[in-house]
Amino acid sequence: MAIVNFPKEINGVRVVQSTEEVVEALAKGETVCRYEWGDSMTPVLKNGEYANLTPIKDINEVQRGDAVFCKMPEGYYMTHMVWEISRCGHNGRPWFKIGSTGTSIYGWTQDILAIATGTDHYQKFTREYRKMLKGSIWNH
């Protein structure tokens, strides 16, 4: 386990935190790294761990149990787990049921942008870190 303090890259992968920059980089085919917070993905991704987000090349390769970065129909993005896959969509694209590693289910989406994998690098908990989280839904 490595404790880091706002790195610019981890293992040669650029660290990007803003959702807009993440989406833009993934659309260009770039793997990026960003930290994730909250306990809803433990033990796959732990609170404060940086995750590599690798763009999806073939949506049919996404499997049940994968951690993914996705866009929910309500317009927000999240990194969570695929619980189910339905291949009977009216437009020929599969639907993915997204939830935590526990019992929370957030809904269905067709917009999987990346597979998420842990890096075993964790953000050092500092005042700057707390300021970044201030006002977020994760600030308990």
URZISUL-V307652 format. One record per pair of residues at least 24 apart in sequence whose C-alpha atoms are under 10 Angstrom apart, sorted by the first residue. I is the first residue (numbers start at 1). J is the second residue. Records with the same first field share a line. If there is no record, write none. Layout:
I: J + J
This chain:
1: 49 + 119 + 120 + 121 + 122
2: 49 + 119 + 120 + 121 + 122 + 123 + 124
3: 48 + 49 + 120 + 121 + 122 + 123 + 124 + 125
4: 49 + 50 + 121 + 122 + 123 + 124 + 125
5: 121 + 122 + 123 + 124 + 125 + 126 + 128 + 129
6: 34 + 35 + 122 + 123 + 124 + 128 + 129
7: 34 + 123
8: 33
9: 33 + 34
10: 34 + 50 + 51 + 52 + 119 + 121
11: 52 + 119 + 121
13: 52 + 53
14: 52
15: 50 + 51 + 52
17: 50
19: 76 + 77 + 78
20: 77
22: 53 + 69 + 113 + 114
23: 55 + 69 + 70 + 71 + 77 + 113 + 114
25: 53 + 55
26: 53 + 54 + 55 + 56 + 113 + 114
27: 55 + 56 + 113 + 114
28: 55
29: 54 + 55 + 56 + 57 + 113 + 114
30: 54 + 55
31: 55 + 56 + 114 + 115 + 116
32: 114 + 116
33: 116 + 117 + 118 + 119
34: 116 + 118 + 119
35: 118 + 119 + 121 + 122 + 123
36: 78 + 79 + 118 + 122 + 123
37: 79 + 122 + 123 + 133 + 138 + 139
38: 137 + 138 + 139 + 140
39: 100 + 101 + 102 + 138
40: 79 + 80 + 81 + 99 + 100 + 101 + 102 + 103 + 104
41: 67 + 79 + 80 + 81 + 99 + 100 + 101 + 102
42: 100 + 101 + 102
43: 101 + 102 + 118
44: 80 + 81 + 100 + 101 + 116 + 117 + 118
45: 79 + 80 + 101 + 116 + 117 + 118 + 119 + 120
46: 118 + 120 + 121 + 122
47: 122 + 123
48: 120 + 121 + 122 + 123 + 124 + 125 + 129
49: 117 + 118 + 119 + 120 + 121 + 122 + 123 + 124
50: 116 + 117 + 118 + 119 + 120 + 121 + 122 + 123
51: 79 + 115 + 116 + 117 + 118 + 119 + 120 + 121 + 122
52: 114 + 115 + 116 + 117 + 118 + 119
53: 79 + 113 + 114 + 115 + 116 + 117 + 118
54: 113 + 114 + 115 + 116 + 117
55: 112 + 113 + 114 + 115 + 116
56: 112 + 113 + 114 + 115
57: 113 + 114
59: 93 + 94 + 110 + 111 + 112 + 113 + 114
60: 85 + 87 + 93 + 94
62: 94 + 96 + 112 + 114 + 115
63: 96 + 115
64: 96 + 97 + 98
65: 98 + 99 + 101
66: 98 + 114 + 115 + 116 + 117
67: 98 + 99 + 100 + 101 + 114 + 115 + 116 + 117 + 118
68: 98 + 112 + 113 + 114 + 115 + 116 + 117
69: 111 + 112 + 113 + 114 + 115 + 116
70: 96 + 98 + 109 + 110 + 111 + 112 + 113 + 114 + 115 + 116
71: 108 + 109 + 110 + 111 + 112 + 113
72: 98 + 106 + 107 + 108 + 109 + 110 + 111 + 112
73: 107 + 108 + 109 + 110 + 111
74: 107 + 109
77: 111 + 112 + 113
78: 106 + 112
79: 112 + 113 + 114 + 115 + 116
80: 105 + 106 + 115 + 116
81: 105 + 106 + 115 + 116
82: 108 + 109 + 112
83: 107 + 108
84: 108
85: 109 + 110
86: 110
